[in-house]
Amino acid sequence: MGMLQANNPFLIIIAGLMIGLVHAFEPDHLSAVSTQLLRNNDNTTGSKKRGLRRLTINSSLRGALWGMGHTSSIILIGLLIAGLSLNIPDNFFVSAEVVVGFMLIILGIFTFTNRSIFKQKHIHPHKHSNGISHTHLHTHSENHRHGHRAYLIGCVHGIAGSGSLVALTASTMNGFDMMIYFLILFGAGSIIGMTVASGVIGLPFILLSKISSITKYLRYAIASITFIIGINIVFSIGLDNKLFSFN
């Protein structure tokens, strides 16, 4: 980090973008986003080429939203530490990492069972042909999805682990402006990295969406990997911090 603290803008730009790009490809990040991409395989309308393009864009958008949430949390932590001179205890970040572990476990379970964690309920007006109108409550189906879950998952990831470490490192730079530049560019790198990764990861699900047996096994594989990563995070932190006793 000595080179970064030299306040060389070019080095900060390159370092921020590159670290952000690499950071997006961490296993827990990819597995969490992959559970959201499985929900993009709705039936396509129109030509096959147009449907493929639309679903690829949707997959990439999930990754971009994760990156935005991740960036939001990291910039917030950086502002709290450097801007407001708050001393955030290490236990907070450890607890946040445990939350990430449990989040991955839950995502794995619900993905394996092909169920939604939160059912989206909305009220919509409806007008009949006789002119009588009323409102009704309905739960969104798999074909009607929002991207805020990917954003929220990114926010949780940004608070914990290496994301918080980036914010802490940035807060040691010479000058508040340099810290903000670094965090923004790091965020841009993570958004770009996860956008590309999500587009690529989503392709097998999109191309094989018509073969239900294969997509089912892909879902099981993603769910199992996500669950195992979550278990590993929880137990690793528990053992490192002596939260578990086997005596």
Backbone as CSV, one residue per row, in Angstrom:
resi,resn,N_x,N_y,N_z,CA_x,CA_y,CA_z,C_x,C_y,C_z
1,MET,0.815,-1.211,0.000,0.000,0.000,0.000,0.851,1.263,0.000
2,GLY,2.169,1.128,0.111,3.010,2.302,0.116,2.898,3.096,-1.161
3,MET,2.767,2.399,-2.287,2.652,3.076,-3.562,1.355,3.874,-3.640
4,LEU,0.282,3.313,-3.038,-0.993,4.021,-3.063,-0.935,5.282,-2.215
5,GLN,-0.214,5.208,-1.110,-0.150,6.354,-0.225,0.747,7.455,-0.777
6,ALA,1.364,7.199,-1.924,2.160,8.244,-2.572,1.266,9.261,-3.261
7,ASN,-0.064,9.029,-3.193,-1.049,9.946,-3.764,-0.864,10.117,-5.264
8,ASN,-0.411,9.095,-5.918,-0.316,9.107,-7.368,-1.683,8.745,-7.923
9,PRO,-2.406,9.693,-8.529,-3.771,9.431,-9.006,-3.853,8.256,-9.976
10,PHE,-2.847,8.141,-10.842,-2.871,7.055,-11.818,-2.811,5.692,-11.126
11,LEU,-1.915,5.577,-10.130,-1.802,4.321,-9.401,-3.085,4.003,-8.639
12,ILE,-3.722,5.027,-8.090,-4.972,4.822,-7.354,-6.059,4.325,-8.286
13,ILE,-6.131,4.909,-9.491,-7.134,4.474,-10.466,-6.916,3.019,-10.841
14,ILE,-5.685,2.668,-11.200,-5.372,1.307,-11.609,-5.595,0.319,-10.462
15,ALA,-5.087,0.672,-9.269,-5.217,-0.228,-8.121,-6.672,-0.426,-7.737
16,GLY,-7.430,0.658,-7.687,-8.835,0.562,-7.305,-9.626,-0.322,-8.254
17,LEU,-9.460,-0.103,-9.541,-10.189,-0.891,-10.534,-9.774,-2.357,-10.507
18,MET,-8.468,-2.606,-10.450,-7.983,-3.982,-10.507,-8.379,-4.767,-9.252
19,ILE,-8.221,-4.146,-8.087,-8.605,-4.829,-6.851,-10.100,-5.103,-6.844
20,GLY,-10.883,-4.143,-7.324,-12.327,-4.339,-7.397,-12.711,-5.462,-8.341
21,LEU,-12.046,-5.536,-9.487,-12.320,-6.601,-10.455,-12.033,-7.981,-9.852
22,VAL,-10.866,-8.107,-9.218,-10.490,-9.388,-8.615,-11.419,-9.736,-7.456
23,HIS,-11.772,-8.721,-6.678,-12.612,-8.920,-5.504,-13.969,-9.517,-5.879
24,ALA,-14.492,-9.148,-7.050,-15.807,-9.633,-7.470,-15.828,-11.136,-7.683
25,PHE,-14.660,-11.734,-7.946,-14.607,-13.153,-8.286,-14.341,-14.053,-7.084
26,GLU,-14.489,-13.528,-5.871,-14.340,-14.381,-4.692,-15.481,-15.405,-4.653
27,PRO,-15.195,-16.638,-4.214,-16.182,-17.721,-4.294,-17.523,-17.406,-3.633
28,ASP,-17.501,-16.786,-2.443,-18.767,-16.515,-1.766,-19.604,-15.489,-2.522
29,HIS,-18.932,-14.553,-3.216,-19.652,-13.578,-4.026,-20.324,-14.249,-5.215
30,LEU,-19.560,-15.072,-5.923,-20.085,-15.730,-7.124,-21.220,-16.688,-6.786
31,SER,-21.064,-17.426,-5.687,-22.104,-18.391,-5.325,-23.398,-17.686,-4.934
32,ALA,-23.284,-16.581,-4.190,-24.482,-15.853,-3.775,-25.221,-15.283,-4.974
33,VAL,-24.489,-14.683,-5.898,-25.125,-14.112,-7.086,-25.702,-15.204,-7.972
34,SER,-25.036,-16.355,-8.043,-25.516,-17.458,-8.873,-26.901,-17.926,-8.443
35,THR,-27.181,-17.880,-7.131,-28.511,-18.292,-6.673,-29.592,-17.370,-7.196
36,GLN,-29.236,-16.126,-7.487,-30.200,-15.182,-8.039,-30.343,-15.342,-9.544
37,LEU,-29.288,-15.796,-10.216,-29.341,-15.980,-11.660,-30.238,-17.144,-12.041
38,LEU,-30.378,-18.102,-11.145,-31.236,-19.247,-11.424,-32.684,-18.824,-11.619
39,ARG,-33.019,-17.652,-11.141,-34.390,-17.180,-11.213,-34.654,-16.364,-12.467
40,ASN,-33.677,-16.319,-13.350,-33.851,-15.562,-14.590,-34.297,-16.432,-15.758
41,ASN,-34.469,-17.719,-15.524,-34.748,-18.629,-16.626,-36.235,-18.767,-16.903
42,ASP,-36.916,-17.665,-16.979,-38.320,-17.694,-17.321,-38.461,-17.972,-18.806
43,ASN,-39.652,-18.348,-19.192,-39.888,-18.604,-20.605,-39.696,-17.344,-21.408
44,THR,-38.975,-17.442,-22.492,-38.716,-16.288,-23.324,-39.830,-16.085,-24.308
45,THR,-40.017,-14.836,-24.697,-41.008,-14.492,-25.689,-40.301,-13.929,-26.898
46,GLY,-40.906,-14.128,-28.061,-40.291,-13.612,-29.268,-39.256,-14.584,-29.798
47,SER,-38.346,-14.079,-30.611,-37.329,-14.930,-31.219,-36.364,-15.462,-30.175
48,LYS,-35.725,-16.585,-30.510,-34.771,-17.194,-29.593,-33.586,-16.274,-29.354
49,LYS,-33.123,-15.609,-30.420,-31.988,-14.711,-30.300,-32.319,-13.538,-29.388
50,ARG,-33.515,-12.979,-29.555,-33.912,-11.849,-28.724,-34.087,-12.274,-27.273
51,GLY,-34.654,-13.469,-27.073,-34.834,-13.965,-25.713,-33.510,-14.225,-25.032
52,LEU,-32.540,-14.789,-25.769,-31.215,-15.042,-25.211,-30.547,-13.742,-24.802
53,ARG,-30.668,-12.721,-25.657,-30.071,-11.429,-25.349,-30.718,-10.812,-24.107
54,ARG,-32.041,-10.934,-24.024,-32.748,-10.343,-22.880,-32.342,-11.016,-21.571
55,LEU,-32.265,-12.339,-21.562,-31.898,-13.059,-20.355,-30.445,-12.829,-19.968
56,THR,-29.577,-12.680,-20.969,-28.169,-12.369,-20.674,-28.051,-11.002,-20.015
57,ILE,-28.824,-10.046,-20.521,-28.833,-8.701,-19.925,-29.363,-8.768,-18.497
58,ASN,-30.427,-9.563,-18.281,-30.991,-9.705,-16.936,-29.978,-10.309,-15.971
59,SER,-29.241,-11.327,-16.436,-28.222,-11.944,-15.587,-27.124,-10.948,-15.231
60,SER,-26.679,-10.203,-16.230,-25.641,-9.195,-15.991,-26.134,-8.111,-15.051
61,LEU,-27.418,-7.763,-15.177,-27.995,-6.735,-14.310,-27.990,-7.173,-12.861
62,ARG,-28.248,-8.473,-12.614,-28.191,-8.977,-11.238,-26.790,-8.750,-10.651
63,GLY,-25.773,-9.045,-11.453,-24.410,-8.828,-10.990,-24.104,-7.364,-10.750
64,ALA,-24.594,-6.493,-11.633,-24.371,-5.054,-11.470,-25.033,-4.548,-10.197
65,LEU,-26.234,-5.042,-9.908,-26.938,-4.625,-8.691,-26.200,-5.104,-7.444
66,TRP,-25.652,-6.336,-7.509,-24.832,-6.810,-6.394,-23.652,-5.864,-6.193
67,GLY,-22.983,-5.492,-7.291,-21.840,-4.598,-7.197,-22.196,-3.246,-6.622
68,MET,-23.375,-2.738,-6.985,-23.822,-1.443,-6.452,-24.063,-1.526,-4.950
69,GLY,-24.694,-2.614,-4.506,-24.917,-2.784,-3.075,-23.608,-2.939,-2.323
70,HIS,-22.703,-3.709,-2.888,-21.379,-3.926,-2.300,-20.634,-2.601,-2.174
71,THR,-20.684,-1.801,-3.236,-20.007,-0.499,-3.232,-20.626,0.447,-2.218
72,SER,-21.952,0.440,-2.114,-22.644,1.321,-1.166,-22.164,1.083,0.257
73,SER,-22.070,-0.186,0.650,-21.647,-0.505,2.020,-20.204,-0.100,2.278
74,ILE,-19.336,-0.375,1.304,-17.919,-0.068,1.499,-17.685,1.431,1.596
75,ILE,-18.343,2.198,0.735,-18.200,3.662,0.799,-18.750,4.182,2.121
76,LEU,-19.869,3.622,2.581,-20.448,4.041,3.861,-19.478,3.777,5.003
77,ILE,-18.866,2.589,5.019,-17.897,2.263,6.074,-16.705,3.210,6.012
78,GLY,-16.221,3.485,4.795,-15.102,4.411,4.641,-15.431,5.797,5.159
79,LEU,-16.657,6.257,4.883,-17.076,7.585,5.353,-17.195,7.618,6.876
80,LEU,-17.708,6.540,7.455,-17.848,6.496,8.913,-16.488,6.496,9.603
81,ILE,-15.537,5.759,9.020,-14.213,5.646,9.650,-13.387,6.907,9.442
82,ALA,-13.295,7.362,8.180,-12.429,8.508,7.867,-13.158,9.835,8.011
83,GLY,-14.398,9.896,7.533,-15.123,11.162,7.553,-15.598,11.560,8.928
84,LEU,-16.116,10.589,9.691,-16.663,10.892,11.017,-15.757,10.403,12.143
85,SER,-14.614,9.844,11.771,-13.619,9.369,12.751,-14.215,8.381,13.751
86,LEU,-15.111,7.518,13.267,-15.703,6.511,14.132,-14.776,5.306,14.237
87,ASN,-14.716,4.747,15.420,-13.909,3.556,15.646,-14.833,2.341,15.669
88,ILE,-14.880,1.632,14.551,-15.740,0.454,14.449,-14.974,-0.750,14.980
89,PRO,-15.484,-1.412,16.018,-14.752,-2.542,16.619,-14.642,-3.727,15.663
90,ASP,-13.574,-4.491,15.840,-13.353,-5.661,14.993,-14.481,-6.678,15.129
91,ASN,-15.089,-6.739,16.325,-16.175,-7.690,16.542,-17.343,-7.450,15.597
92,PHE,-17.518,-6.189,15.205,-18.608,-5.863,14.282,-18.393,-6.555,12.944
93,PHE,-17.173,-6.486,12.426,-16.884,-7.087,11.130,-16.898,-8.613,11.214
94,VAL,-16.463,-9.146,12.353,-16.527,-10.594,12.544,-17.978,-11.053,12.542
95,SER,-18.822,-10.311,13.247,-20.249,-10.649,13.288,-20.874,-10.543,11.905
96,ALA,-20.473,-9.522,11.144,-20.991,-9.353,9.794,-20.603,-10.513,8.897
97,GLU,-19.383,-11.027,9.094,-18.933,-12.171,8.302,-19.740,-13.419,8.654
98,VAL,-20.086,-13.566,9.932,-20.937,-14.687,10.338,-22.314,-14.554,9.694
99,VAL,-22.817,-13.335,9.637,-24.112,-13.084,8.984,-24.054,-13.497,7.516
100,VAL,-22.927,-13.191,6.858,-22.747,-13.597,5.462,-22.807,-15.115,5.347
101,GLY,-22.142,-15.805,6.281,-22.162,-17.264,6.266,-23.571,-17.815,6.375
102,PHE,-24.329,-17.297,7.333,-25.710,-17.756,7.502,-26.581,-17.364,6.302
103,MET,-26.298,-16.198,5.712,-27.036,-15.784,4.522,-26.821,-16.776,3.385
104,LEU,-25.581,-17.222,3.204,-25.282,-18.192,2.150,-25.943,-19.536,2.440
105,ILE,-25.969,-19.923,3.707,-26.629,-21.178,4.080,-28.115,-21.118,3.727
106,ILE,-28.747,-20.001,4.065,-30.176,-19.836,3.778,-30.427,-19.789,2.274
107,LEU,-29.575,-19.047,1.547,-29.714,-18.990,0.090,-29.571,-20.386,-0.518
108,GLY,-28.621,-21.172,-0.002,-28.423,-22.514,-0.507,-29.640,-23.398,-0.281
109,ILE,-30.214,-23.307,0.918,-31.381,-24.137,1.246,-32.580,-23.766,0.373
110,PHE,-32.859,-22.472,0.261,-34.022,-22.042,-0.509,-33.821,-22.263,-2.000
111,THR,-32.575,-22.174,-2.464,-32.315,-22.459,-3.873,-32.482,-23.946,-4.146
112,PHE,-32.026,-24.789,-3.226,-32.145,-26.245,-3.387,-33.617,-26.661,-3.454
113,THR,-34.437,-26.046,-2.608,-35.864,-26.379,-2.586,-36.654,-25.594,-3.620
114,ASN,-35.951,-24.678,-4.327,-36.587,-23.867,-5.382,-37.730,-23.027,-4.829
115,ARG,-37.484,-22.435,-3.692,-38.476,-21.562,-3.067,-37.914,-20.169,-2.900
116,SER,-38.807,-19.212,-2.836,-38.399,-17.823,-2.658,-38.337,-17.499,-1.177
117,ILE,-37.281,-16.780,-0.775,-37.143,-16.403,0.634,-38.224,-15.412,1.036
118,PHE,-38.431,-14.435,0.181,-39.454,-13.431,0.442,-40.418,-13.400,-0.727
119,LYS,-41.680,-13.667,-0.467,-42.690,-13.572,-1.508,-43.144,-12.124,-1.626
120,GLN,-43.088,-11.612,-2.852,-43.415,-10.217,-3.076,-44.921,-10.035,-3.207
121,LYS,-45.534,-9.325,-2.282,-46.966,-9.066,-2.329,-47.213,-7.620,-2.724
122,HIS,-48.122,-7.444,-3.659,-48.420,-6.113,-4.152,-49.921,-5.938,-4.342
123,ILE,-50.346,-4.701,-4.273,-51.743,-4.366,-4.512,-51.840,-3.670,-5.858
124,HIS,-52.699,-4.191,-6.713,-52.878,-3.617,-8.037,-54.353,-3.315,-8.281
125,PRO,-54.640,-2.190,-8.949,-56.038,-1.911,-9.324,-56.457,-2.789,-10.492
126,HIS,-57.723,-3.177,-10.511,-58.248,-4.024,-11.585,-59.636,-3.525,-11.967
127,LYS,-59.861,-3.333,-13.249,-61.127,-2.809,-13.729,-61.802,-3.828,-14.629
128,HIS,-63.078,-4.119,-14.337,-63.839,-5.078,-15.123,-64.488,-4.390,-16.325
129,SER,-64.976,-5.206,-17.247,-65.602,-4.670,-18.460,-66.880,-3.906,-18.167
130,ASN,-67.521,-4.201,-17.020,-68.752,-3.483,-16.662,-68.481,-2.146,-15.986
131,GLY,-67.211,-1.776,-15.900,-66.855,-0.476,-15.336,-66.540,-0.507,-13.856
132,ILE,-66.813,-1.613,-13.188,-66.529,-1.723,-11.753,-65.043,-2.006,-11.561
133,SER,-64.408,-1.236,-10.702,-62.988,-1.411,-10.439,-62.758,-1.727,-8.975
134,HIS,-61.711,-2.446,-8.691,-61.325,-2.761,-7.325,-59.834,-3.063,-7.301
135,THR,-59.285,-3.163,-6.097,-57.876,-3.523,-5.938,-57.776,-4.918,-5.372
136,HIS,-56.712,-5.603,-5.696,-56.527,-6.948,-5.168,-55.058,-7.182,-4.838
137,LEU,-54.843,-8.027,-3.830,-53.498,-8.372,-3.374,-53.077,-9.661,-4.046
138,HIS,-51.841,-9.681,-4.552,-51.340,-10.903,-5.157,-49.866,-11.059,-4.852
139,THR,-49.417,-12.304,-4.909,-48.009,-12.628,-4.700,-47.342,-12.796,-6.035
140,HIS,-46.188,-12.170,-6.216,-45.483,-12.265,-7.482,-45.045,-13.691,-7.764
141,SER,-45.195,-14.088,-8.993,-44.743,-15.405,-9.424,-43.284,-15.327,-9.820
142,GLU,-42.746,-16.454,-10.272,-41.353,-16.497,-10.677,-41.089,-15.601,-11.884
143,ASN,-42.129,-15.273,-12.649,-41.944,-14.465,-13.844,-41.900,-12.981,-13.540
144,HIS,-42.152,-12.613,-12.292,-42.214,-11.196,-11.950,-41.258,-10.970,-10.787
145,ARG,-40.060,-10.597,-11.120,-39.015,-10.520,-10.102,-38.429,-9.125,-10.023
146,HIS,-37.921,-8.824,-8.879,-37.217,-7.564,-8.663,-35.749,-7.852,-8.398
147,GLY,-34.907,-6.855,-8.629,-33.481,-7.042,-8.441,-32.977,-6.582,-7.099
148,HIS,-33.888,-6.158,-6.209,-33.392,-5.594,-4.956,-32.728,-6.641,-4.075
149,ARG,-33.042,-7.915,-4.276,-32.399,-8.946,-3.473,-30.900,-9.015,-3.762
150,ALA,-30.544,-8.938,-5.039,-29.129,-8.942,-5.406,-28.422,-7.728,-4.803
151,TYR,-29.107,-6.579,-4.795,-28.531,-5.366,-4.197,-28.305,-5.561,-2.695
152,LEU,-29.297,-6.114,-1.999,-29.188,-6.313,-0.554,-28.095,-7.323,-0.217
153,ILE,-27.982,-8.388,-1.024,-26.913,-9.368,-0.812,-25.556,-8.692,-0.960
154,GLY,-25.432,-7.813,-1.956,-24.192,-7.067,-2.142,-23.887,-6.165,-0.961
155,CYS,-24.921,-5.554,-0.396,-24.725,-4.693,0.777,-24.158,-5.484,1.942
156,VAL,-24.719,-6.669,2.193,-24.241,-7.508,3.295,-22.799,-7.929,3.055
157,HIS,-22.486,-8.305,1.817,-21.112,-8.691,1.496,-20.148,-7.516,1.682
158,GLY,-20.593,-6.307,1.375,-19.725,-5.142,1.500,-19.368,-4.817,2.932
159,ILE,-20.271,-5.128,3.860,-20.024,-4.840,5.272,-19.006,-5.806,5.857
160,ALA,-19.015,-7.033,5.347,-18.202,-8.085,5.959,-16.915,-8.348,5.190
161,GLY,-16.042,-9.078,5.857,-14.877,-9.666,5.213,-13.933,-8.693,4.542
162,SER,-13.491,-9.101,3.343,-12.485,-8.320,2.627,-13.020,-6.975,2.170
163,GLY,-14.327,-6.862,2.046,-14.909,-5.569,1.678,-14.630,-4.524,2.744
164,SER,-14.835,-4.901,4.003,-14.545,-3.982,5.105,-13.054,-3.695,5.199
165,LEU,-12.229,-4.696,4.860,-10.774,-4.502,4.885,-10.349,-3.442,3.876
166,VAL,-10.994,-3.442,2.712,-10.702,-2.421,1.698,-11.037,-1.037,2.230
167,ALA,-12.197,-0.922,2.871,-12.593,0.377,3.428,-11.626,0.832,4.513
168,LEU,-11.180,-0.095,5.355,-10.224,0.245,6.409,-8.888,0.671,5.812
169,THR,-8.449,-0.012,4.772,-7.193,0.337,4.116,-7.289,1.706,3.463
170,ALA,-8.409,1.960,2.799,-8.594,3.248,2.129,-8.590,4.393,3.126
171,SER,-9.100,4.121,4.339,-9.170,5.187,5.341,-7.794,5.617,5.832
172,THR,-6.745,4.826,5.561,-5.392,5.181,5.988,-4.653,6.019,4.945
173,MET,-5.285,6.257,3.795,-4.620,7.033,2.747,-4.483,8.488,3.136
174,ASN,-3.523,9.143,2.537,-3.292,10.553,2.809,-4.312,11.392,2.047
175,GLY,-5.272,11.916,2.763,-6.274,12.775,2.136,-7.610,12.067,1.985
176,PHE,-8.645,12.784,2.387,-10.005,12.247,2.301,-10.412,12.042,0.847
177,ASP,-10.033,12.981,-0.021,-10.397,12.868,-1.435,-9.824,11.603,-2.056
178,MET,-8.562,11.306,-1.738,-7.932,10.120,-2.291,-8.652,8.848,-1.851
179,MET,-9.110,8.839,-0.605,-9.831,7.680,-0.100,-11.120,7.467,-0.878
180,ILE,-11.857,8.556,-1.100,-13.125,8.473,-1.828,-12.882,8.009,-3.256
181,TYR,-11.856,8.575,-3.908,-11.542,8.165,-5.279,-11.256,6.663,-5.338
182,PHE,-10.451,6.205,-4.381,-10.085,4.796,-4.372,-11.313,3.908,-4.180
183,LEU,-12.173,4.269,-3.224,-13.356,3.456,-2.948,-14.321,3.445,-4.128
184,ILE,-14.490,4.603,-4.763,-15.394,4.673,-5.916,-14.863,3.818,-7.055
185,LEU,-13.548,3.912,-7.304,-12.960,3.135,-8.386,-12.942,1.646,-8.046
186,PHE,-12.716,1.331,-6.779,-12.822,-0.067,-6.355,-14.238,-0.583,-6.602
187,GLY,-15.225,0.249,-6.245,-16.614,-0.134,-6.473,-16.921,-0.315,-7.940
188,ALA,-16.394,0.592,-8.768,-16.606,0.475,-10.216,-16.010,-0.831,-10.737
189,GLY,-14.828,-1.179,-10.231,-14.198,-2.428,-10.643,-15.015,-3.644,-10.236
190,SER,-15.563,-3.622,-9.011,-16.362,-4.756,-8.544,-17.673,-4.857,-9.317
191,ILE,-18.249,-3.714,-9.683,-19.485,-3.724,-10.481,-19.216,-4.309,-11.861
192,ILE,-18.130,-3.851,-12.489,-17.775,-4.364,-13.819,-17.472,-5.858,-13.750
193,GLY,-16.675,-6.249,-12.752,-16.305,-7.650,-12.613,-17.505,-8.551,-12.415
194,MET,-18.418,-8.173,-11.521,-19.574,-9.023,-11.254,-20.579,-8.981,-12.397
195,THR,-20.661,-7.865,-13.106,-21.547,-7.786,-14.272,-21.105,-8.790,-15.331
196,VAL,-19.795,-8.804,-15.602,-19.252,-9.746,-16.586,-19.410,-11.179,-16.095
197,ALA,-19.063,-11.409,-14.828,-19.143,-12.767,-14.271,-20.573,-13.295,-14.304
198,SER,-21.527,-12.448,-13.954,-22.926,-12.875,-13.938,-23.425,-13.203,-15.335
199,GLY,-23.009,-12.400,-16.306,-23.402,-12.677,-17.683,-22.873,-14.016,-18.158
200,VAL,-21.621,-14.313,-17.789,-21.001,-15.578,-18.206,-21.612,-16.755,-17.442
201,ILE,-21.775,-16.618,-16.126,-22.331,-17.694,-15.313,-23.771,-17.994,-15.723
202,GLY,-24.501,-16.956,-16.107,-25.899,-17.146,-16.467,-26.119,-17.862,-17.783
203,LEU,-25.098,-17.899,-18.657,-25.267,-18.509,-19.982,-25.692,-19.981,-19.934
204,PRO,-25.034,-20.826,-19.117,-25.483,-22.233,-19.080,-26.936,-22.381,-18.650
205,PHE,-27.369,-21.573,-17.666,-28.747,-21.650,-17.214,-29.712,-21.208,-18.321
206,ILE,-29.298,-20.196,-19.082,-30.143,-19.681,-20.152,-30.232,-20.684,-21.303
207,LEU,-29.079,-21.193,-21.742,-29.045,-22.090,-22.896,-29.715,-23.425,-22.603
208,LEU,-29.682,-23.848,-21.330,-30.255,-25.139,-20.974,-31.600,-25.005,-20.260
209,SER,-32.195,-23.811,-20.343,-33.418,-23.543,-19.589,-34.590,-24.418,-20.025
210,LYS,-34.548,-24.911,-21.265,-35.648,-25.734,-21.768,-35.526,-27.191,-21.334
211,ILE,-34.368,-27.578,-20.779,-34.158,-28.957,-20.344,-34.275,-28.973,-18.824
212,SER,-35.458,-29.283,-18.344,-35.740,-29.144,-16.916,-34.852,-30.026,-16.051
213,SER,-34.520,-31.227,-16.515,-33.713,-32.133,-15.696,-32.306,-31.581,-15.472
214,ILE,-31.731,-30.983,-16.523,-30.380,-30.425,-16.400,-30.384,-29.187,-15.512
215,THR,-31.360,-28.301,-15.715,-31.431,-27.086,-14.896,-31.667,-27.442,-13.431
216,LYS,-32.389,-28.541,-13.199,-32.617,-28.970,-11.812,-31.306,-29.356,-11.155
217,TYR,-30.466,-30.117,-11.860,-29.172,-30.534,-11.301,-28.213,-29.355,-11.178
218,LEU,-28.299,-28.397,-12.106,-27.495,-27.181,-11.981,-27.905,-26.410,-10.738
219,ARG,-29.205,-26.363,-10.495,-29.696,-25.681,-9.299,-29.205,-26.380,-8.046
220,TYR,-29.245,-27.713,-8.041,-28.758,-28.473,-6.892,-27.268,-28.213,-6.666
221,ALA,-26.501,-28.149,-7.753,-25.060,-27.924,-7.638,-24.762,-26.549,-7.056
222,ILE,-25.409,-25.514,-7.599,-25.209,-24.150,-7.095,-25.633,-24.050,-5.642
223,ALA,-26.780,-24.643,-5.307,-27.283,-24.593,-3.936,-26.324,-25.283,-2.978
224,SER,-25.801,-26.437,-3.382,-24.889,-27.194,-2.514,-23.590,-26.438,-2.286
225,ILE,-23.035,-25.868,-3.357,-21.794,-25.097,-3.238,-21.995,-23.894,-2.323
226,THR,-23.111,-23.190,-2.523,-23.413,-22.012,-1.697,-23.560,-22.411,-0.238
227,PHE,-24.262,-23.510,0.012,-24.465,-24.004,1.381,-23.134,-24.366,2.031
228,ILE,-22.275,-25.071,1.295,-20.975,-25.500,1.835,-20.090,-24.296,2.144
229,ILE,-20.081,-23.300,1.246,-19.286,-22.088,1.500,-19.791,-21.374,2.742
230,GLY,-21.106,-21.312,2.900,-21.678,-20.676,4.086,-21.292,-21.402,5.362
231,ILE,-21.389,-22.739,5.349,-20.997,-23.548,6.510,-19.519,-23.334,6.832
232,ASN,-18.693,-23.308,5.795,-17.250,-23.123,5.989,-16.940,-21.769,6.628
233,ILE,-17.624,-20.726,6.177,-17.407,-19.393,6.751,-17.773,-19.375,8.233
234,VAL,-18.951,-19.909,8.554,-19.425,-19.887,9.938,-18.490,-20.668,10.847
235,PHE,-18.096,-21.882,10.437,-17.246,-22.707,11.290,-15.820,-22.180,11.354
236,SER,-15.315,-21.621,10.255,-13.961,-21.060,10.269,-13.867,-19.899,11.239
237,ILE,-14.843,-19.002,11.180,-14.841,-17.860,12.094,-15.076,-18.326,13.520
238,GLY,-15.959,-19.309,13.682,-16.219,-19.833,15.019,-14.996,-20.446,15.647
239,LEU,-14.220,-21.198,14.870,-13.005,-21.823,15.398,-11.917,-20.790,15.652
240,ASP,-11.780,-19.832,14.733,-10.748,-18.802,14.892,-10.996,-17.942,16.126
241,ASN,-12.260,-17.710,16.432,-12.601,-16.837,17.560,-13.055,-17.630,18.790
242,LYS,-12.826,-18.971,18.719,-13.124,-19.840,19.854,-14.598,-19.740,20.278
243,LEU,-15.470,-19.659,19.254,-16.899,-19.617,19.554,-17.452,-21.011,19.792
244,PHE,-16.733,-22.017,19.298,-17.164,-23.392,19.490,-16.212,-24.098,20.448
245,SER,-16.769,-24.914,21.277,-15.958,-25.691,22.221,-16.260,-27.166,22.023
246,PHE,-15.196,-27.952,21.795,-15.366,-29.389,21.570,-14.821,-30.214,22.741
247,ASN,-14.631,-29.515,23.870,-14.119,-30.225,25.044,-15.237,-31.038,25.717
